[in-house]
Amino acid sequence: MNVPFRPTSQRGAFTLIELLVVISIIALLIGILLPALSAARNTARTISCASNMRQVTTALLIYATDNRDSFPPNVADSALPGGGHFWYDTEILGQYLPTGNPENTVELGGVVMPCPSDSEEVARSYTINGWASGNIDDGLLSAGNSNQNWYNGWGSGLNQSGIRFDASVKEASKTILLVEAWAQWPIAGKYYTGWFVGSYYNSAKPYGKFVKNNYPYSTYTGQAAESAICWTRHAETDDYYAGNGAANFTFVDGHVSLFQDDELVDHSDGISTLTALWSEYDYKNNTP
């Protein structure tokens, strides 16, 4: 019996509807994955930033071990090269950290100094708590006050805002050593943080030291000795000036913590939560 020949059926091209379905599925997957990838990228940058700060903090602690518990100085003196001696000077901290700053060999920058979440133009994203300064610095004083006792916090002036400390401070796990700050100083095409943060010029009160020049959130461009904490990094959005960012802090015991500002301050009352201390004087000075 002859079996009739039936040609093998061949699949034609995709129909328009099928192509649209495939494209829709791909678009849906991209919409699901992109936020996750962006969040993962931001988390990686935050972790890398914390690692950088831990290395800088370790260098500061080793320096203190080599110098009778004193941290590096912040001394303004026009008679000295570079206008003074500062914690980030290559000749001071450079022996403990790698250098990678060919545009500016006097100051440390590059390598572990910039935060990966910061602008590519930034060479240094961190600065020290001014009350950890190893030498007296008039920049921490109010105008007309140059008395060492006042600087150390034992005076009774209205402008007293902190007590200088070293690596032997009692509450090492709560006392701030290094913070993320705005890089406002332009040098040879790069930007650097100032000498310190947390001084009287930031604010006389703990609350103001945390949020000065930063609340509501905006760009900080003031070229002054003191920097201001940058709360706009490590946000849940790519908007650099978003209001839901955070900042890494390191402490005298060597650990690093990431905080949003409302974890450290009470905006409604204008006071610090005392979770992190600029110095032990915060307990006495924590008023609006």
N, C-alpha and C positions, 0 to 999 in steps of 0.2 A: 504494500500500500504506500502510495506516495504521500509523504507528509508535506504539507504546504510550507514554503519558506516564509519565515517571519523575520524581517531585519531587526537586529538588536537596537533597542531604543537608545537614543543618545540625549544626554542632558544638554539643554540649550543654555544660553547665558542667563545670569541672574536677572530677575525682573526688577523693575524700578522699585517696587514695594519691598522686595527682599533687600536690596541695597540700602534703602532708607532705614529698614529695621536694623541692619548691621551697623550703619553709621550711628544710629540712635543709641545702640548698646555701647559702642566705643565711647561716644560722648558722655554717656552715663558713668562709665567706668572712670574716665578721666576726671569727671566732676567729683567722684567719690575719692579717688586716689590723690589728686593734687593737694587738697588741704592737708591730708595726712603726710604727704611728702614735705610740704612746706613746714608743718609742725615739727617733723623729724629733723629737718635742716636747722630750724631755729633752736631746737633742743640741743643738737650737736654743737652749735655755736656757743650756747650758754655753758655747756659742760667744758668746752675748750677754753672759754673765758675764765671759768673758775679754776681750771688747771693752771693757766697763766698766772692768775693772782696767787695761787698757792705757791708757785715757784718764786714769785717776787717776795711773798711773805716769808718763805723759808730763808731767802737771802737776807731779809731784814733781821730775822731772828739770829742767824749766824753772825751777822755784823754785831748785834747786841751782845752775843756771847763773847766775841772778841774785844768788846769795848765796855766791859763792866756793866752790862745790862742796858747801856744807853743805845737808843736808836740813832740813825743818822741825823745830822743837823739840818736846820733851815735857818741860815744866818745871812742876812742881807748886809753887805759891806762893799761899797763901791771901790774900795782899795784892793779887793780880792779879784782874781781872774773870774770873769763871768758875772761880776757883781755880787758874789757871795759864795757860800758853800751850801749845797742843797742835797737832799736825800737821793735824788736821781742822778747826781753827777757821776760821770764815768770813773773818776778817780776815787770816788767814795764807795759806790755799790757795784761798780763795774768788775771788781775782782771776784764778785760772787755770782754774777749773771753774764750770760752771753751778750755780746754787743753786735748790732747789725744796723748801724745808723751812720752810713758814710756821709750823709748830708750835714750831720751835726755830731761831731766827735766828742763834744764837751758833755752832752747829756745822753742818758740811756734812752733808746727808742728802738722800735722794731722788735723782732723776735718775739719775746713773751710780753712786751709792754703794750701792744695794741690789742684790744678786744676784737675777735672775729666778727662780732655784731656791729662794730663801729665802722665809720666811713673808711674807705681805702686811703684817704688822705691823712688819717690820724696815725701818728707814730707812738703816742703814749696815751692810754685811756684811763690810767689809774693814778691816784695820788694818796698821800699818807694823811692820817689824822694829825692835825697840827699839834695836838697836845702830847703826841709821842715824840716831837722834835727833841733831839738830843742837846741842843744848845739854845740859849735865849734868843728870841727873834722878835724884834719890835713889831713885826707884822701881826703878831697875835695880840698885841696890846691895843687899847684905844688911844686916841691922840692924847699926848701929854703924860702918858704913864710909861715909865721905863724902869720901875722898881722891880727887882727880881722877886721879892716876896709876892708882889701883886701878880706877876706872871705865873708863879708857882701855885697861885690860887689861895694863898693864906691871907691875902689882904681883905679889905671890907669895902672896896670901891663899888659903886653902882654898876660899873661895867665888867665886873668880874664874871667870867663865863666858863671857867674850867680850871683843872689842876693838871699840871704836867706830870707824866708818868713814864716809867721805863718798863723793861721786860719782866720785872718782878711784881708788877701791879697785881693786887689781890684778886680781882674779878677778871682774870685773863680771858675767860670764855665769853664774857659779855662786852669787853672793852675793844672798841673798833681800832684796827690798825691801818687797813688799806681799803679804799672804796673806789667804785667806778665813778668817774667824774667827766664833766664836759672838757674837751680839749680845745681851749680857746686861744692858745698862743701860737701864732704862725712863725715858723722858722724854716727857711730854705725850702718852701713849698710843702711842708708838713705841719701838722698841728699837735700841740702838746698840752697836757694838763698843767695847772699852776703848782705852786710850792706845796700847798696843803689844802685841806678842807676842814670845816668845823671851828674856824677861828671866830673871834668876836665880830669880825667884819661880815661873816656869814649871818650871824645873829647872836645876840646875847643869851638866847634861850635854846634849849635842846631841840624844840620843835622847829624853830627857824633854821637851825643848822642842817636839818634833814631836807627841808623843802624850799629854802631860799632860792629865788630866781627860777624856780621849777614848778610852781603851783599857782595858777593853772599851768599845764605843761606847755612849754615853748622852747625855742632855741635859746641857749645861753651863750652870749658872745662877749661878755665883759672880759677885758684883758686886765686882770688883777692878780695879786699874789695868790689869793685863795681861789680855789675852784668851787663848783657847786655839783652836787650829786646829779648824775644823769639817770633819770627814772624812765627814759623812753626806749632803752634797749630791752631785748628779751621779751618783746611784746607778742601777743597772740595774733598779730597782724603784721604785714610788711610795711605798714605806715609807721615811719620812724618816729613821728611825733604823736603817736597814739597815747591815750591816757591810761592804758592798762599794762604798761611796761613794768620792769623790775630791775633791781641792781644787785650785783654780788658785793658782799662785804667779807673781809677777812678779819680775824680777831687775834689777840695777842697769844692765845694758846695754839694758833696755827690753823684753825679750821676755817672753812669757807661756807657761807650761807647766802642763799638767794632770797631777797625780800621784795614784796611790793610795799609802797610807802605806807599804806594803811595798816600794815603789820607793825610798823615802828612808831607811827604817830596817830593821834586821835584828832582828826581835822575839826570835829565839832567843838572840842574843848581847847584846841590849840596847844596840846601838850604831847610829850613823848610817852610811849608805852613802857619805856625803860627796858625793853627787850634787848636793845643795844645801847651802849654807853659811849659818849664822847670822852668822859672822864668821870671819876666818882662824884664830882661836883654836881652832876646831873640830878642826883637824888635831892639835893638841896635847892637846885635852881629850876626844877621842873614846874614852872607856872606859865600861864598864858602870856 
